[in-house]
Amino acid sequence: MNLITGKHLARRTFLKGAGASVALPFLDAMVPAGRGFRDPAEGFTRMIAVQDCFGNAGGNLWGETQNLFAPKKIGRDFEIGPNSSLQQLAEYRDYLTVVSNTDCRMAEPFSSSEVGGDHDRSVSVFLTQSHPKQTQIDVSLAQSLDQVHADRVGQDSVLPSLEMSTERVDAGGGCSYNYNCAYKTSLSWKSPSEPLPALREPRAVFDQIFGTGDNNADRAARRRTSRSLLDFVTQSVAELKKTLAPVDRAALDQYTTQIRELERRIELVEKRNSSGEERSNPEAPNGIPERWEEHMELMFDLQLLALQADVTRVITFTIGIDGESSNLVMPDSGTNKAFHALSHHGNQPAAIMEFNLINTHRIGRMAYMLEKLKNTMEADRSLLDKTAIIWGSPMGDPNLHQHRRCPLILMGKANGALEGNTHLRAPEGTPMANVFVSLMQGLGHDMQRFGDSTGEFPLRLPKGA
């Protein structure tokens, strides 16, 4: 770490301690006085991909007429209706590019033996837009979109990519319909035969980001001391603060406070769950919060720290598979019925509207992350301006296990690749992969084909349109 007065602070500065390594956020001291400067993260658009399951009430033919997902107006300045599942994102409409009416046909059955296995294929299809090989041994799919981006922008960051999940991801071996469980639990694929496992416990993600200890034994020993990660880098923090201007000292204090508060919340979850009190999901590890909403917020806060310190530029986040989500009840949504049960609404309007309550609640959790990104500045712009967020599902109408009219939202400005405040409706039969081709082109990739794409799908409207 360069702490010599008169020299700028390197962007890749780390606070070092015994078994701990804390990357720093962007500080003014990282800009050399009187000389040109290029932040290693500048010019690279960060990517977050979030996959939900069970589609959307707006993927149903009746739900579409009620604009439960797709806004009624196409183009700029669309309105979010009172029954729209997007209503909790209305405050961030300037950062929303809603893409409706695209298909994930690679998740459909290609043979009679695959009929019924939609939930066992869907997660892996979302970011690959490719059809899984029906096998329990020699998995074969395609490289996922996030890994294509990580190959371009992530190789000089600490973690080329970070895979996270709120779902159980340790279902090894075979799943239903002769599919390997990797298809059901793995959103990110490094190669056609290499699924990347996701981290589910907030503590594991924290340790991954901050390198707290050389192995599990070191990390466990540190936690037994009840000391914060920051206690191990106290000297480095003190030395660094002596060299910083007041504005940077304040920024560093805010950043370390975020870390300490996040540690405290994780410890409270672990302590509560190991107390012996009855748990709603006793099979879940002790580090998993009882409330799904709390789990989401912890994971989002961890993502923010990882992006803020440029530890990684590519994140995937699985928030739903046909597993523990199936029986998940979310009273805060306005219904006490289980998620999966409501997704099979029998095409009854009253049941569709009840399913829409859960859709609205789940999509609405994204507002928490959007607010965090919008309020986190890096030089002269927010992280929300510099990030491309993909939120969607490979399923449209879950009542039929149908993969047409799948919900898809692109959030953020992606360094200018996305305009926001726009609803784009695709022509009938358009593969979702077409949207991904255009997005990746906007992020600087020379991509002409992806998955089952048939061309491009422009994400910016012509001026005056």
C-alpha positions as a Markdown table, in Angstrom:
| # | Residue | x | y | z |
|---|---|---|---|---|
| 1 | Met | 0.0 | 0.0 | 0.0 |
| 2 | Asn | 1.4 | 3.4 | -1.0 |
| 3 | Leu | 1.0 | 5.8 | 1.8 |
| 4 | Ile | 3.8 | 8.2 | 0.9 |
| 5 | Thr | 2.7 | 11.8 | 1.0 |
| 6 | Gly | 2.5 | 13.4 | -2.4 |
| 7 | Lys | 1.9 | 10.2 | -4.3 |
| 8 | His | -1.6 | 9.0 | -5.3 |
| 9 | Leu | -3.2 | 6.0 | -3.8 |
| 10 | Ala | -3.4 | 3.0 | -6.2 |
| 11 | Arg | -7.0 | 1.9 | -7.1 |
| 12 | Arg | -6.0 | -1.6 | -6.1 |
| 13 | Thr | -5.1 | -0.7 | -2.6 |
| 14 | Phe | -5.9 | -3.2 | 0.1 |
| 15 | Leu | -5.9 | -2.9 | 3.9 |
| 16 | Lys | -4.0 | -5.9 | 5.1 |
| 17 | Gly | -4.1 | -7.6 | 8.4 |
| 18 | Ala | -3.6 | -11.1 | 9.9 |
| 19 | Gly | -5.8 | -13.3 | 7.7 |
| 20 | Ala | -7.8 | -10.3 | 6.3 |
| 21 | Ser | -7.7 | -8.2 | 3.2 |
| 22 | Val | -10.1 | -5.3 | 2.6 |
| 23 | Ala | -10.3 | -3.6 | -0.8 |
| 24 | Leu | -11.1 | 0.1 | -0.8 |
| 25 | Pro | -13.8 | 2.0 | -2.6 |
| 26 | Phe | -12.9 | 4.8 | -5.0 |
| 27 | Leu | -11.4 | 7.7 | -3.2 |
| 28 | Asp | -10.3 | 11.2 | -4.5 |
| 29 | Ala | -6.7 | 10.3 | -3.4 |
| 30 | Met | -6.7 | 7.7 | -6.2 |
| 31 | Val | -6.6 | 10.5 | -8.8 |
| 32 | Pro | -3.0 | 11.7 | -9.4 |
| 33 | Ala | -2.7 | 15.5 | -9.1 |
| 34 | Gly | -2.1 | 17.3 | -12.4 |
| 35 | Arg | -2.0 | 14.1 | -14.4 |
| 36 | Gly | -4.4 | 12.1 | -16.5 |
| 37 | Phe | -6.0 | 9.2 | -14.7 |
| 38 | Arg | -8.0 | 6.2 | -15.7 |
| 39 | Asp | -9.8 | 4.2 | -13.1 |
| 40 | Pro | -9.4 | 0.4 | -13.8 |
| 41 | Ala | -13.2 | 0.1 | -13.5 |
| 42 | Glu | -13.9 | 3.0 | -15.9 |
| 43 | Gly | -15.0 | 1.9 | -19.3 |
| 44 | Phe | -16.2 | -1.4 | -18.0 |
| 45 | Thr | -19.9 | -1.8 | -17.2 |
| 46 | Arg | -20.7 | -3.9 | -14.2 |
| 47 | Met | -23.3 | -6.6 | -14.5 |
| 48 | Ile | -25.8 | -8.1 | -12.1 |
| 49 | Ala | -28.1 | -10.8 | -13.3 |
| 50 | Val | -31.1 | -11.8 | -11.1 |
| 51 | Gln | -33.2 | -14.9 | -11.9 |
| 52 | Asp | -36.6 | -15.5 | -10.3 |
| 53 | Cys | -38.7 | -18.5 | -10.9 |
| 54 | Phe | -42.4 | -19.3 | -11.7 |
| 55 | Gly | -42.8 | -16.5 | -14.3 |
| 56 | Asn | -45.3 | -13.7 | -13.8 |
| 57 | Ala | -49.1 | -13.2 | -13.6 |
| 58 | Gly | -48.7 | -11.0 | -16.6 |
| 59 | Gly | -47.4 | -14.0 | -18.6 |
| 60 | Asn | -50.9 | -15.4 | -18.6 |
| 61 | Leu | -53.2 | -14.3 | -21.4 |
| 62 | Trp | -55.8 | -12.7 | -19.1 |
| 63 | Gly | -53.0 | -11.2 | -16.9 |
| 64 | Glu | -51.5 | -9.6 | -20.0 |
| 65 | Thr | -54.8 | -7.8 | -20.7 |
| 66 | Gln | -54.7 | -6.4 | -17.2 |
| 67 | Asn | -51.1 | -5.2 | -17.7 |
| 68 | Leu | -49.9 | -7.1 | -14.7 |
| 69 | Phe | -46.4 | -7.0 | -16.0 |
| 70 | Ala | -46.0 | -5.2 | -19.4 |
| 71 | Pro | -47.1 | -1.5 | -19.2 |
| 72 | Lys | -50.0 | -0.6 | -21.5 |
| 73 | Lys | -48.0 | 2.1 | -23.3 |
| 74 | Ile | -45.0 | 1.2 | -25.5 |
| 75 | Gly | -42.1 | 3.6 | -25.7 |
| 76 | Arg | -40.9 | 6.3 | -23.4 |
| 77 | Asp | -42.7 | 7.6 | -20.3 |
| 78 | Phe | -44.8 | 4.5 | -19.8 |
| 79 | Glu | -47.2 | 4.4 | -16.9 |
| 80 | Ile | -47.1 | 1.8 | -14.1 |
| 81 | Gly | -50.7 | 0.8 | -13.3 |
| 82 | Pro | -52.1 | 0.1 | -9.9 |
| 83 | Asn | -52.1 | -3.6 | -10.4 |
| 84 | Ser | -48.7 | -3.8 | -12.1 |
| 85 | Ser | -46.1 | -6.0 | -10.5 |
| 86 | Leu | -43.6 | -3.1 | -11.2 |
| 87 | Gln | -45.4 | -0.7 | -9.0 |
| 88 | Gln | -42.8 | -0.7 | -6.2 |
| 89 | Leu | -40.1 | 0.2 | -8.8 |
| 90 | Ala | -42.0 | 3.3 | -10.0 |
| 91 | Glu | -39.6 | 5.7 | -8.2 |
| 92 | Tyr | -36.8 | 4.3 | -10.4 |
| 93 | Arg | -38.6 | 4.3 | -13.7 |
| 94 | Asp | -35.9 | 6.5 | -15.3 |
| 95 | Tyr | -33.6 | 3.4 | -14.8 |
| 96 | Leu | -36.0 | 0.8 | -16.1 |
| 97 | Thr | -36.0 | -0.7 | -19.6 |
| 98 | Val | -39.0 | -3.1 | -19.6 |
| 99 | Val | -38.8 | -5.7 | -22.4 |
| 100 | Ser | -42.0 | -7.6 | -22.9 |
| 101 | Asn | -43.2 | -10.6 | -25.0 |
| 102 | Thr | -39.9 | -12.4 | -25.5 |
| 103 | Asp | -39.6 | -16.2 | -25.3 |
| 104 | Cys | -37.2 | -18.7 | -23.6 |
| 105 | Arg | -38.0 | -21.6 | -25.9 |
| 106 | Met | -34.8 | -23.4 | -25.0 |
| 107 | Ala | -36.5 | -24.2 | -21.7 |
| 108 | Glu | -39.3 | -26.1 | -23.5 |
| 109 | Pro | -39.2 | -29.9 | -23.9 |
| 110 | Phe | -37.6 | -31.1 | -27.1 |
| 111 | Ser | -38.7 | -34.7 | -26.7 |
| 112 | Ser | -41.4 | -36.7 | -25.0 |
| 113 | Ser | -39.0 | -37.7 | -22.2 |
| 114 | Glu | -38.4 | -34.1 | -21.3 |
| 115 | Val | -42.1 | -33.2 | -20.9 |
| 116 | Gly | -42.7 | -32.1 | -17.3 |
| 117 | Gly | -39.1 | -31.3 | -16.6 |
| 118 | Asp | -39.5 | -27.5 | -17.0 |
| 119 | His | -38.4 | -26.6 | -13.5 |
| 120 | Asp | -35.4 | -28.9 | -13.8 |
| 121 | Arg | -34.2 | -26.9 | -16.9 |
| 122 | Ser | -35.3 | -23.4 | -16.5 |
| 123 | Val | -32.7 | -21.8 | -14.2 |
| 124 | Ser | -29.8 | -22.9 | -16.4 |
| 125 | Val | -31.5 | -21.7 | -19.5 |
| 126 | Phe | -32.0 | -18.1 | -18.4 |
| 127 | Leu | -28.5 | -16.9 | -19.0 |
| 128 | Thr | -27.4 | -19.4 | -21.5 |
| 129 | Gln | -30.5 | -19.4 | -23.7 |
| 130 | Ser | -29.5 | -22.9 | -24.7 |
| 131 | His | -31.2 | -26.3 | -24.2 |
| 132 | Pro | -29.7 | -28.6 | -21.5 |
| 133 | Lys | -28.7 | -32.1 | -22.4 |
| 134 | Gln | -30.9 | -34.5 | -20.6 |
| 135 | Thr | -28.4 | -36.4 | -18.5 |
| 136 | Gln | -27.4 | -37.1 | -14.9 |
| 137 | Ile | -23.7 | -37.4 | -15.6 |
| 138 | Asp | -22.1 | -35.6 | -18.5 |
| 139 | Val | -23.8 | -32.2 | -18.3 |
| 140 | Ser | -23.7 | -30.1 | -21.5 |
| 141 | Leu | -25.1 | -26.6 | -22.0 |
| 142 | Ala | -23.3 | -23.4 | -23.0 |
| 143 | Gln | -21.3 | -20.5 | -21.5 |
| 144 | Ser | -23.6 | -18.1 | -19.7 |
| 145 | Leu | -24.0 | -14.4 | -20.5 |
| 146 | Asp | -22.4 | -13.3 | -17.2 |
| 147 | Gln | -19.3 | -15.4 | -17.9 |
| 148 | Val | -18.9 | -14.0 | -21.4 |
| 149 | His | -18.9 | -10.6 | -19.7 |
| 150 | Ala | -16.6 | -11.8 | -17.0 |
| 151 | Asp | -14.1 | -13.0 | -19.6 |
| 152 | Arg | -14.0 | -9.4 | -20.9 |
| 153 | Val | -14.1 | -7.2 | -17.8 |
| 154 | Gly | -13.4 | -9.4 | -14.8 |
| 155 | Gln | -9.9 | -10.8 | -15.3 |
| 156 | Asp | -8.1 | -8.0 | -13.4 |
| 157 | Ser | -10.5 | -7.9 | -10.5 |
| 158 | Val | -10.1 | -10.0 | -7.4 |
| 159 | Leu | -13.1 | -12.2 | -8.2 |
| 160 | Pro | -13.8 | -12.5 | -12.0 |
| 161 | Ser | -17.4 | -13.1 | -11.0 |
| 162 | Leu | -19.5 | -13.7 | -7.9 |
| 163 | Glu | -22.3 | -16.3 | -7.8 |
| 164 | Met | -25.0 | -15.9 | -5.1 |
| 165 | Ser | -28.3 | -17.5 | -4.2 |
| 166 | Thr | -31.1 | -17.4 | -1.7 |
| 167 | Glu | -31.9 | -21.0 | -2.5 |
| 168 | Arg | -30.5 | -24.4 | -1.5 |
| 169 | Val | -27.8 | -25.2 | -4.0 |
| 170 | Asp | -26.3 | -28.4 | -2.6 |
| 171 | Ala | -28.8 | -30.8 | -4.2 |
| 172 | Gly | -26.1 | -33.0 | -5.7 |
| 173 | Gly | -26.5 | -35.9 | -8.1 |
| 174 | Gly | -29.7 | -36.5 | -10.2 |
| 175 | Cys | -32.9 | -34.5 | -10.1 |
| 176 | Ser | -36.2 | -35.3 | -11.7 |
| 177 | Tyr | -36.7 | -36.3 | -15.4 |
| 178 | Asn | -33.2 | -37.7 | -15.7 |
| 179 | Tyr | -31.6 | -34.2 | -15.3 |
| 180 | Asn | -28.5 | -33.5 | -13.4 |
| 181 | Cys | -29.2 | -31.1 | -10.5 |
| 182 | Ala | -26.7 | -28.6 | -11.8 |
| 183 | Tyr | -29.3 | -27.5 | -14.4 |
| 184 | Lys | -31.7 | -26.7 | -11.6 |
| 185 | Thr | -29.4 | -24.9 | -9.3 |
| 186 | Ser | -26.7 | -23.3 | -11.5 |
| 187 | Leu | -27.4 | -20.0 | -13.1 |
| 188 | Ser | -23.8 | -19.3 | -14.1 |
| 189 | Trp | -21.9 | -21.6 | -16.5 |
| 190 | Lys | -18.2 | -21.0 | -17.0 |
| 191 | Ser | -18.3 | -23.5 | -20.0 |
| 192 | Pro | -20.8 | -25.9 | -21.4 |
| 193 | Ser | -19.6 | -28.6 | -18.9 |
| 194 | Glu | -18.7 | -26.3 | -15.9 |
| 195 | Pro | -21.5 | -24.9 | -13.8 |
| 196 | Leu | -20.4 | -22.5 | -11.1 |
| 197 | Pro | -21.7 | -23.1 | -7.6 |
| 198 | Ala | -23.4 | -20.2 | -5.9 |
| 199 | Leu | -23.0 | -19.1 | -2.3 |
| 200 | Arg | -26.1 | -19.1 | -0.2 |
| 201 | Glu | -24.9 | -18.1 | 3.3 |
| 202 | Pro | -24.1 | -14.4 | 3.8 |
| 203 | Arg | -21.1 | -15.3 | 6.0 |
| 204 | Ala | -19.6 | -17.3 | 3.1 |
| 205 | Val | -20.1 | -14.4 | 0.7 |
| 206 | Phe | -18.5 | -12.0 | 3.3 |
| 207 | Asp | -15.5 | -14.2 | 3.6 |
| 208 | Gln | -15.2 | -14.5 | -0.2 |
| 209 | Ile | -15.3 | -10.7 | -0.7 |
| 210 | Phe | -12.8 | -9.8 | 2.1 |
| 211 | Gly | -10.5 | -12.8 | 2.1 |
| 212 | Thr | -10.8 | -13.3 | 5.8 |
| 213 | Gly | -8.5 | -16.1 | 6.5 |
| 214 | Asp | -6.6 | -18.6 | 4.3 |
| 215 | Asn | -8.9 | -21.5 | 4.9 |
| 216 | Asn | -12.1 | -22.5 | 6.8 |
| 217 | Ala | -10.2 | -23.3 | 10.0 |
| 218 | Asp | -8.6 | -19.8 | 10.0 |
| 219 | Arg | -12.0 | -18.2 | 9.5 |
| 220 | Ala | -13.7 | -20.2 | 12.2 |
| 221 | Ala | -10.9 | -19.4 | 14.6 |
| 222 | Arg | -11.2 | -15.7 | 13.9 |
| 223 | Arg | -14.9 | -15.8 | 14.5 |
| 224 | Arg | -14.5 | -17.5 | 17.8 |
| 225 | Thr | -12.6 | -14.5 | 19.0 |
| 226 | Ser | -15.7 | -12.4 | 18.5 |
| 227 | Arg | -13.6 | -9.8 | 16.8 |
| 228 | Ser | -14.6 | -7.9 | 13.7 |
| 229 | Leu | -12.8 | -8.2 | 10.4 |
| 230 | Leu | -11.8 | -4.5 | 10.9 |
| 231 | Asp | -10.0 | -5.2 | 14.1 |
| 232 | Phe | -7.4 | -7.1 | 12.1 |
| 233 | Val | -6.8 | -4.1 | 9.8 |
| 234 | Thr | -7.0 | -1.3 | 12.4 |
| 235 | Gln | -3.3 | -0.3 | 12.0 |
| 236 | Ser | -3.7 | -0.1 | 8.2 |
| 237 | Val | -6.8 | 2.0 | 8.5 |
| 238 | Ala | -5.1 | 4.4 | 10.9 |
| 239 | Glu | -2.0 | 4.8 | 8.7 |
| 240 | Leu | -4.1 | 5.4 | 5.6 |
| 241 | Lys | -6.4 | 8.0 | 7.3 |
| 242 | Lys | -3.3 | 10.1 | 8.1 |
| 243 | Thr | -2.6 | 10.6 | 4.4 |
| 244 | Leu | -6.2 | 11.4 | 3.3 |
| 245 | Ala | -8.1 | 14.6 | 2.9 |
| 246 | Pro | -11.2 | 15.1 | 5.1 |
| 247 | Val | -13.6 | 14.1 | 2.3 |
| 248 | Asp | -11.8 | 10.8 | 1.8 |
| 249 | Arg | -11.5 | 10.2 | 5.6 |
| 250 | Ala | -15.3 | 10.6 | 5.8 |
| 251 | Ala | -15.8 | 8.2 | 2.8 |
| 252 | Leu | -13.5 | 5.6 | 4.4 |
| 253 | Asp | -15.3 | 5.9 | 7.8 |
| 254 | Gln | -18.7 | 5.4 | 6.0 |
| 255 | Tyr | -17.3 | 2.4 | 4.1 |
| 256 | Thr | -15.9 | 0.7 | 7.3 |
| 257 | Thr | -19.1 | 1.4 | 9.1 |
| 258 | Gln | -21.0 | -0.4 | 6.4 |
| 259 | Ile | -18.7 | -3.4 | 6.8 |
| 260 | Arg | -19.0 | -3.5 | 10.6 |
| 261 | Glu | -22.8 | -3.1 | 10.5 |
| 262 | Leu | -23.1 | -6.0 | 7.9 |
| 263 | Glu | -20.9 | -8.2 | 10.1 |
| 264 | Arg | -23.2 | -7.4 | 13.1 |
| 265 | Arg | -26.3 | -8.3 | 11.2 |
| 266 | Ile | -24.8 | -11.6 | 10.0 |
| 267 | Glu | -23.7 | -12.5 | 13.5 |
| 268 | Leu | -27.2 | -11.7 | 14.9 |
| 269 | Val | -28.7 | -14.2 | 12.3 |
| 270 | Glu | -26.3 | -16.9 | 13.3 |
| 271 | Lys | -26.8 | -16.3 | 17.0 |
| 272 | Arg | -30.6 | -16.3 | 16.7 |
| 273 | Asn | -30.6 | -19.5 | 14.6 |
| 274 | Ser | -28.3 | -21.4 | 16.9 |
| 275 | Ser | -30.3 | -20.5 | 20.1 |
| 276 | Gly | -32.4 | -23.6 | 19.9 |
| 277 | Glu | -35.6 | -21.7 | 19.2 |
| 278 | Glu | -38.0 | -23.2 | 16.7 |
| 279 | Arg | -37.2 | -22.2 | 13.1 |
| 280 | Ser | -39.5 | -21.9 | 10.1 |
| 281 | Asn | -36.9 | -23.8 | 8.0 |
| 282 | Pro | -34.9 | -26.0 | 10.4 |
| 283 | Glu | -33.1 | -27.7 | 7.5 |
| 284 | Ala | -31.5 | -24.4 | 6.4 |
| 285 | Pro | -27.9 | -23.6 | 7.7 |
| 286 | Asn | -27.7 | -21.4 | 10.8 |
| 287 | Gly | -26.5 | -18.5 | 8.7 |
| 288 | Ile | -29.7 | -18.2 | 6.7 |
| 289 | Pro | -32.2 | -15.6 | 8.0 |
| 290 | Glu | -35.7 | -16.8 | 8.8 |
| 291 | Arg | -37.3 | -14.1 | 6.6 |
| 292 | Trp | -36.6 | -14.3 | 2.9 |
| 293 | Glu | -36.7 | -10.5 | 2.8 |
| 294 | Glu | -33.9 | -10.2 | 5.3 |
| 295 | His | -31.9 | -12.7 | 3.4 |
| 296 | Met | -32.4 | -10.6 | 0.2 |
| 297 | Glu | -31.2 | -7.4 | 1.9 |
| 298 | Leu | -28.1 | -9.0 | 3.3 |
| 299 | Met | -27.2 | -10.4 | 0.0 |
| 300 | Phe | -27.8 | -7.1 | -1.8 |
| 301 | Asp | -25.7 | -5.3 | 0.8 |
| 302 | Leu | -22.8 | -7.7 | 0.2 |
| 303 | Gln | -23.2 | -7.2 | -3.6 |
| 304 | Leu | -22.9 | -3.5 | -3.1 |
| 305 | Leu | -19.7 | -3.7 | -1.1 |
| 306 | Ala | -18.2 | -6.0 | -3.7 |
| 307 | Leu | -19.0 | -3.6 | -6.5 |
| 308 | Gln | -18.1 | -0.5 | -4.6 |
| 309 | Ala | -14.6 | -1.9 | -3.8 |
| 310 | Asp | -14.3 | -3.3 | -7.4 |
| 311 | Val | -13.7 | -6.8 | -5.9 |
| 312 | Thr | -15.9 | -8.0 | -8.8 |
| 313 | Arg | -17.7 | -6.5 | -11.7 |
| 314 | Val | -20.0 | -9.5 | -12.5 |
| 315 | Ile | -22.6 | -11.0 | -10.1 |
| 316 | Thr | -25.3 | -13.6 | -10.6 |
| 317 | Phe | -28.1 | -14.0 | -8.1 |
| 318 | Thr | -30.6 | -16.8 | -8.0 |
| 319 | Ile | -33.7 | -15.9 | -5.9 |
| 320 | Gly | -36.0 | -18.7 | -6.9 |
| 321 | Ile | -35.9 | -22.3 | -8.0 |
| 322 | Asp | -38.4 | -25.1 | -7.7 |
| 323 | Gly | -37.2 | -26.2 | -4.3 |
| 324 | Glu | -37.5 | -24.3 | -1.1 |
| 325 | Ser | -39.2 | -21.5 | -3.0 |
| 326 | Ser | -42.0 | -23.9 | -3.8 |
| 327 | Asn | -43.5 | -23.8 | -0.3 |
| 328 | Leu | -42.3 | -20.3 | 0.6 |
| 329 | Val | -44.9 | -18.2 | 2.2 |
| 330 | Met | -44.4 | -14.4 | 2.2 |
| 331 | Pro | -47.0 | -12.8 | 4.4 |
| 332 | Asp | -45.6 | -9.3 | 3.6 |
| 333 | Ser | -46.9 | -9.8 | 0.1 |
| 334 | Gly | -50.5 | -9.8 | 1.2 |
| 335 | Thr | -51.2 | -13.5 | 0.9 |
| 336 | Asn | -50.4 | -16.5 | 3.1 |
| 337 | Lys | -50.5 | -19.0 | 0.3 |
| 338 | Ala | -47.4 | -20.7 | -0.9 |
| 339 | Phe | -45.6 | -19.4 | -3.9 |
| 340 | His | -45.6 | -22.5 | -6.1 |
| 341 | Ala | -49.2 | -23.3 | -5.3 |
| 342 | Leu | -50.4 | -19.9 | -6.4 |
| 343 | Ser | -48.3 | -20.1 | -9.6 |
| 344 | His | -50.7 | -22.8 | -10.6 |
| 345 | His | -53.7 | -20.5 | -10.6 |
| 346 | Gly | -55.9 | -22.5 | -12.9 |
| 347 | Asn | -56.5 | -19.5 | -15.1 |
| 348 | Gln | -58.9 | -18.1 | -12.6 |
| 349 | Pro | -58.8 | -14.2 | -12.4 |
| 350 | Ala | -59.0 | -14.1 | -8.6 |
| 351 | Ala | -56.2 | -16.6 | -8.2 |
| 352 | Ile | -54.1 | -14.8 | -10.8 |
| 353 | Met | -54.5 | -11.6 | -8.9 |
| 354 | Glu | -53.4 | -13.3 | -5.7 |
| 355 | Phe | -50.3 | -14.7 | -7.5 |
| 356 | Asn | -49.7 | -11.1 | -8.7 |
| 357 | Leu | -49.3 | -10.1 | -5.1 |
| 358 | Ile | -46.3 | -12.3 | -4.7 |
| 359 | Asn | -44.9 | -11.2 | -8.0 |
| 360 | Thr | -45.2 | -7.6 | -7.0 |
| 361 | His | -43.5 | -8.3 | -3.6 |
| 362 | Arg | -40.6 | -10.2 | -5.1 |
| 363 | Ile | -39.9 | -7.7 | -7.9 |
| 364 | Gly | -40.3 | -4.9 | -5.4 |
| 365 | Arg | -37.2 | -6.2 | -3.4 |
| 366 | Met | -35.1 | -4.8 | -6.3 |
| 367 | Ala | -36.0 | -1.3 | -5.1 |
| 368 | Tyr | -33.7 | -1.8 | -2.1 |
| 369 | Met | -30.7 | -2.5 | -4.3 |
| 370 | Leu | -31.5 | 0.2 | -6.8 |
| 371 | Glu | -31.6 | 2.8 | -4.0 |
| 372 | Lys | -28.2 | 1.6 | -2.7 |
| 373 | Leu | -26.6 | 1.8 | -6.1 |
| 374 | Lys | -28.1 | 5.2 | -6.9 |
| 375 | Asn | -26.8 | 6.6 | -3.6 |
| 376 | Thr | -23.3 | 5.2 | -4.1 |
| 377 | Met | -21.2 | 7.6 | -6.0 |
| 378 | Glu | -18.0 | 6.7 | -7.9 |
| 379 | Ala | -16.2 | 9.9 | -9.1 |
| 380 | Asp | -19.0 | 11.9 | -10.8 |
| 381 | Arg | -21.6 | 9.2 | -11.3 |
| 382 | Ser | -23.5 | 6.6 | -9.3 |
| 383 | Leu | -23.0 | 2.9 | -9.5 |
| 384 | Leu | -26.6 | 2.6 | -10.9 |
| 385 | Asp | -25.5 | 4.7 | -13.9 |
| 386 | Lys | -22.5 | 2.4 | -14.4 |
| 387 | Thr | -24.2 | -1.0 | -14.0 |
| 388 | Ala | -26.4 | -3.2 | -16.2 |
| 389 | Ile | -28.9 | -5.2 | -14.1 |
| 390 | Ile | -30.8 | -8.0 | -15.7 |
| 391 | Trp | -33.9 | -9.2 | -13.9 |
| 392 | Gly | -36.2 | -11.9 | -15.3 |
| 393 | Ser | -37.5 | -15.4 | -15.4 |
| 394 | Pro | -37.2 | -18.1 | -18.1 |
| 395 | Met | -40.9 | -18.9 | -17.5 |
| 396 | Gly | -43.9 | -16.9 | -18.7 |
| 397 | Asp | -47.2 | -18.5 | -17.5 |
| 398 | Pro | -46.3 | -20.9 | -14.8 |
| 399 | Asn | -49.8 | -22.4 | -14.7 |
| 400 | Leu | -48.9 | -24.0 | -18.0 |
| 401 | His | -45.2 | -24.3 | -17.5 |
| 402 | Gln | -45.0 | -22.0 | -20.6 |
| 403 | His | -41.9 | -20.2 | -21.7 |
| 404 | Arg | -43.5 | -17.6 | -23.8 |
| 405 | Arg | -44.1 | -13.9 | -22.8 |
| 406 | Cys | -41.4 | -14.2 | -20.2 |
| 407 | Pro | -40.8 | -11.2 | -17.9 |
| 408 | Leu | -37.6 | -9.2 | -18.5 |
| 409 | Ile | -36.4 | -5.9 | -17.1 |
| 410 | Leu | -33.1 | -4.2 | -17.7 |
| 411 | Met | -32.2 | -1.8 | -14.9 |
| 412 | Gly | -29.5 | 0.9 | -14.6 |
| 413 | Lys | -27.9 | 3.0 | -17.3 |
| 414 | Ala | -25.1 | 0.6 | -18.1 |
| 415 | Asn | -22.7 | 3.5 | -18.9 |
| 416 | Gly | -25.1 | 4.8 | -21.5 |
| 417 | Ala | -26.1 | 1.5 | -23.2 |
| 418 | Leu | -29.6 | 1.8 | -21.6 |
| 419 | Glu | -31.8 | 4.8 | -21.7 |
| 420 | Gly | -34.3 | 3.8 | -19.0 |
| 421 | Asn | -37.9 | 5.0 | -18.8 |
| 422 | Thr | -38.7 | 2.8 | -21.8 |
| 423 | His | -41.1 | -0.1 | -22.5 |
| 424 | Leu | -40.1 | -2.2 | -25.5 |
| 425 | Arg | -42.5 | -4.8 | -26.8 |
| 426 | Ala | -41.0 | -7.6 | -28.9 |
| 427 | Pro | -42.8 | -9.0 | -32.0 |
| 428 | Glu | -44.4 | -12.4 | -31.4 |
| 429 | Gly | -41.9 | -15.2 | -31.3 |
| 430 | Thr | -38.8 | -13.1 | -30.5 |
| 431 | Pro | -36.2 | -15.0 | -28.5 |
| 432 | Met | -35.0 | -13.4 | -25.3 |
| 433 | Ala | -31.6 | -14.1 | -26.6 |
| 434 | Asn | -32.0 | -11.3 | -29.2 |
| 435 | Val | -32.2 | -8.8 | -26.3 |
| 436 | Phe | -29.1 | -10.2 | -24.8 |
| 437 | Val | -27.2 | -9.9 | -28.1 |
| 438 | Ser | -28.1 | -6.2 | -28.3 |
| 439 | Leu | -27.3 | -5.6 | -24.6 |
| 440 | Met | -23.8 | -7.2 | -24.9 |
| 441 | Gln | -23.1 | -5.1 | -28.0 |
| 442 | Gly | -24.0 | -2.0 | -26.0 |
| 443 | Leu | -21.5 | -3.2 | -23.4 |
| 444 | Gly | -18.7 | -3.4 | -25.9 |
| 445 | His | -18.9 | -7.1 | -27.0 |
| 446 | Asp | -18.6 | -8.1 | -30.6 |
| 447 | Met | -21.5 | -10.5 | -30.4 |
| 448 | Gln | -23.7 | -11.5 | -33.3 |
| 449 | Arg | -25.2 | -14.7 | -32.0 |
| 450 | Phe | -26.1 | -16.0 | -28.6 |
| 451 | Gly | -28.1 | -19.1 | -27.7 |
| 452 | Asp | -31.1 | -19.3 | -30.0 |
| 453 | Ser | -31.0 | -15.7 | -31.1 |
| 454 | Thr | -32.2 | -14.8 | -34.6 |
| 455 | Gly | -30.9 | -11.3 | -34.7 |
| 456 | Glu | -30.7 | -8.1 | -32.6 |
| 457 | Phe | -33.4 | -6.3 | -30.6 |
| 458 | Pro | -32.6 | -2.6 | -30.3 |
| 459 | Leu | -32.7 | -1.3 | -26.8 |
| 460 | Arg | -32.7 | 2.4 | -27.6 |
| 461 | Leu | -35.5 | 4.2 | -29.3 |
| 462 | Pro | -34.7 | 6.6 | -32.2 |
| 463 | Lys | -34.9 | 10.3 | -31.2 |
| 464 | Gly | -38.4 | 11.6 | -31.5 |
| 465 | Ala | -39.9 | 8.1 | -31.4 |
